[in-house]
C-alpha cells in the first residue's frame, strides 16, 4: 500500500507530526514504532515539565511558540513552578542560570517555606520561576494519536524497520512480516535516528544519545509534596520533582552510550546524584521505589534538526529534541508539517534556519 508520508518513530515527535498532517488533510500517513507501545523510550521517561526559558535559544523559541497551543488544550498544563537552590560556592553558576532562565531571586527562607526539607546552612541562594508547569504527557500523546487515527493515519507498533530502499515513487520500507511504500520518509526515531538514516543511505550530522538516570523515592513522612515546585541545582547538577505522592530525583547526567538501547540507570551515577541532592536537604534517601533511565538525543550543536536532508526532497529529519521534545512538540510539529507540505512556516525565518539540516553543510 502506498503512503504519502511514512514516519519512523512513535514518540512525541512522530505522533505530534502525524496529528499535524491529519489536521491539514495532507494525505495517507503511516507511523512505524518498533516497541510494543508509543513513547516507550525517551518520551515515556520525560520529567514532563514545560519551562519556556529552558534550553538553547532555538529550543526556547520553539517552546515559547508552543505556549498558545498548550493554553488551548484543557488539562495538559498544571501549575508547578521551578526553584533553583545553591550555596555560595555555586554563586557564579547560580547567577548565570538565573539570568538565562529569567528567574526571580528570592530569600532562602522563602524557598524553605515552599520546600521545608531544604537544608538551611546549605541553601544560601534561591531563585524561582512561576512559568514552569507540569505537562500531562500521557494525555498529550493520546490526544495527538487520537487525532491522527481519526483522520485515517495508520499507527503500527512492534514494527522494527529492517530495510529501507529508494524506489521511483519514493521509498520501500520493510519489517519482519510486512512492507510499505511511501513518497516521503520522516526520520523521527529518537536515539535510533542515525541507524534509520544509515538504512536509507542518507548521511547524518551525527546524533549522540546521552543517558539520564532517575530514581523514585518516598516523600518525607508526614509531608504533602504535591504543591512543591521542581527543584534543581545550578548548572543542572541534580533535580527533584514531586510525582504522584513521591519524589523523582535525577543526577541530571548526560553520559554517552555506545549505541541506542533500552536504557537503564547506572547505579554509581545514580548514587552520586542522590548524594548531591542529599547535600541540600534534611531528609536522607533511605530507599528507592524504582529507578530507570532514558536517552536524550542531541545533534552536534544541541539544537533540534527539522527539515529535509540537504538536496533530498524525499528524506525529512525530525530529530535531536534532547530533553525538550514534549515542551516543543506543538511548534516543532507545526513547522515540520508546513515544510513537508511546502507551506510558509509561521515561525520566524531565523529560527527556521537555525533548526534546518542545511546548517551542517
Secondary structure as UniProt FT lines:
FT   STRAND          2..8
FT   HELIX           12..23
FT   TURN            24..25
FT   STRAND          29..32
FT   TURN            38..39
FT   HELIX           43..45
FT   STRAND          49..50
FT   TURN            52..53
FT   HELIX           57..71
FT   TURN            74..75
FT   STRAND          77..79
FT   STRAND          82..86
FT   HELIX           88..90
FT   HELIX           91..100
FT   TURN            101..102
FT   STRAND          104..106
FT   HELIX           108..114
FT   TURN            116..117
FT   TURN            120..122
FT   STRAND          125..129
FT   STRAND          133..135
FT   HELIX           137..150
FT   TURN            151..152
FT   STRAND          154..156
FT   STRAND          161..167
FT   TURN            168..169
FT   STRAND          170..175
FT   TURN            176..177
FT   STRAND          178..187
FT   HELIX           190..192
FT   HELIX           193..200
FT   STRAND          208..218
FT   TURN            221..222
FT   TURN            226..227
FT   STRAND          230..233
FT   HELIX           234..236
FT   STRAND          239..243
FT   TURN            244..245
FT   STRAND          246..250
FT   STRAND          255..256
FT   HELIX           267..278
FT   TURN            279..280
FT   STRAND          290..298
FT   TURN            300..301
FT   STRAND          305..308
FT   TURN            310..311
FT   TURN            313..314
FT   STRAND          315..319
FT   TURN            322..323
FT   HELIX           325..340
FT   TURN            341..342
FT   HELIX           349..355
FT   HELIX           357..360
//
